[in-house]
Amino acid sequence: MNESTQAGTPSATVTGMVDHVLALAATWTRWNGEPVHADGRVHTPHKAIRRVTDHLIDHLAEMEARLAGERPQPDHWHASTITTGADLAPFTPQDLDEARSRLTRLARVWAVRLDALTAEQLDDSPGEGWSFRELARHVQESVYYADAVGDLS
C-alpha cells in the first residue's frame, strides 16, 4: 500500500485536508455573495481556496528549500488579513473545477514529497522550524478557512 493512502501518515494528513476542502467547495456554487464573518475576519469561497493554496505553496517551498540546504524565502503573504475584490466574486462551477485541479495537484506534490522521506527525515528535518511531520499537521490547519465558509448545501 502506498504510504499516502495509509491513515495517519503526513501525506494522508495533507491529502485528507484537501479532500475535505474540496468536499465543502462543491457546495459553494450556491454561495449568496454574503461574506461570512468569523474570528474578526471576512471569509468567502474564493478567499478560502486562495488561503489553502497559498499555505500549501508557502510550506512546500519551505520544505524544498530546507531539503536543499537553503534558507526558506521569507513569507510576505497578506494572508487572511485582506479580502481582495477577487475574493468577493461569485464562486462558479468553473471556479470549482479550477480549485479541484489546483488543489489536487498540490496535494499530490505534497504526498509524493512526503512519501519519499524517511521516518528520520520526517521527524529530524534539516534547517530551522517544524519537523516535516509537524509541517504537514500545520498545513492541515488551513482547513479552517474552508470550515469558516462551511457547507452551503
Buried (B, 14 or more C-beta within 10 A) or exposed (E): EEBBEEEEBBBBBBBBBBBBBBEBBBBBBEBEEEBBEBEEBBBBBBBBBBBBBBBBBBBBEBBEBBBEEEEBEEEEEEBBEEBEEEBBEEBEEEBBEEBBEBBBEBBBBBBEBBBEBEEEBBEEBBBEBBBBBBBBBBBBEBBBBBBBBBEBE
